[in-house]
Amino acid sequence: MFERAVEVSEAFRESAPQMQGTLRMAMKGCPECGTKHMIASPVLGICEECGSELVVLPNE
């Protein structure tokens, strides 16, 4: 696990000069009740509050 963290850190350090802008979290949310969550899996899922399908939210 530690070795993987070192690899990721090194890859990030090496690519830093090429990066432009900032990273933003990808967000999903419910169009019905307005809940918002960070996307952390390939499946968006269903809103726990109202049962509607979650959608990808635009960057604000």
C-alpha positions, 0 to 999 in steps of 0.5 A: 500500500505504501509503495503504491502511494509513493508511485502515485505521489511521484507520478503527480510530482513529475506531471505537475509542470504540465498541469493547467488549471485545477482539479474539480470533484465530479458531482452527482445529484438529484434533480428532484430534491437537490441533494449533491454528492461527490461521484465515487463509483461508476454507477450514479445510483438512486437518491436516498431521499426521494428515489429519483435517479441521480444525474451528473451535475455540471461544474459550477 
